[in-house]
């Protein structure tokens, strides 16, 4: 069974996301022994969001908050049964 991962990515307000896309593709073609189950970003309309959506990977936007609040929200959104 592959480990399940979610990515934290920022990119820019208007672009970016190539690193996230590369990791998603690597997980799908076997170069990365993991399943990318979601992408988390502080850029609601950035390139990371567009690329994750195009690739069918769930996207979660978080506004600037305390780290423990973000972590709790991310866990609730992406927690899966093992």
N, C-alpha and C positions, 0 to 999 in steps of 0.2 A: 504494500500500500504506500502510495506517495504521501509525503507530508503536505499539509494544506497551508498555504501562505497567503497573506495579503500584503500588498505593497503600499508603502507610504511614499508618495511622489509629490513634488511641488511644481516643477516646470515654471512657466511664466504665465502671465495673465492672458496672453494671446497665442502662445505656442508651447513647444516642449512636448514631452511624453515619449520621446524615442527610446529612452532607457526602459521605461515600463513596457513599451511595445516589444522591445527585444527580449525582455525576460518572459513575457507572456508567450511569445513565439518559441522561445527555447524550452519552456515547460511543455508546450504542445508537441514539439518535434523530438523530444527525448534528450536534448542537450542538458536540460535542468531537471533533475529528479525531484520534482515538486509540482503541485497543482496550485496555480494562482487562482484564489477564490474571490478576490476583490482588490480594488484599488482605492486608496484613501488619499485625499488631497485637500489642501487649503485653497485651491484655485477652482472655483465653481465652473467657470467657462473656459478653462485653459485647454491646452493641447492634450494633457493627460486624460481629461474627461472625454474628449472627442475620440481619442484612440481606444480607450477602454470600452466605450460604448460601441464603436465600430467592430471591435473584436469580441463583443458579447460578454465582457467581464463586468460584473457589478461595480458601480462607482459610488463612493460615499464622500460627500463634501462635509468638511467640518470648519466652522468659523473659528477664529482664534478664541481659545478658552484655556482653562487650566488643563494640563496634560492628563490628569487622572479622569476628568470628565470625558475627554476625547477617547481615552482608552476604554472606558466603560461603554460608551456609545458604539464604538467599533466592535467590541466583543459581542454586544447584543445583536448587532446587524449581521455579523459574519459567523457567529458561533454555529458549528455544525456537529452533528452526532458523529462520533468516531467509530 
